Structures are given as structure tokens and as C-alpha cells.
Amino acid sequence: MKLSGLQRFALVECYTRRTTRLPRKSVHAFYKNMPKQPKDVQDVVTKSLERLIDKGLLIGFGRRTPKKWFIVEIKLTPNGRKLARKLLGEQLSLPLNRRIKRHHS
């Protein structure tokens, strides 16, 4: 399953948080330090979260108006949790804290 960088960020962010529900604003942090941001970050984040919900990786909580939903918080499903665990495993490539034990004879 192909995921965008924003979608990967949302899954990993949900997985690493202590609380079960993640506020939408924390997903916006993905674009905070980027030099080139999309024109409408809110629409990009909304579409990305809706696609993850459609794939069954997230559950969205929000407000409903007569015309549309406004996603306020998100939560991982069991399938989303498995995928986030896999994504975290793929990122660990360098053995940063490895210590070599040497025996002195």
C-alpha cells in the first residue's frame, strides 16, 4: 500500500502518542518546517486523513454539518497500528546506540 509522507507522519504520530486520540493540529505540524508549503494546507490534510479513513487505517471524530464532516481528532484502528509499527521498523536503519564490548586479555 502506497502512502504519502503526510499519511506516514499521521500514522506514526498517532502510534507514538500516549493518548489514543490525536488532535488534527498535530498533523498540521508536518508542514510547519517545510520551506515550500501547499497553498491550502487544511485541504491537503483533510483529503489525506479522509483517504486513511477510507482505507480503514484511521477512525475520524468530528462535527457534522448538513453538507460535510469536519475531522477534529483521529484514532488508529488495529490495521493502522500494525502498519505504523511496520513503518517505524523500516525507519530504523543505523545502529546509533551500539556499543562494542572489548575483552582485555
Disulfide bonds with the S-S distance in Angstrom:
none
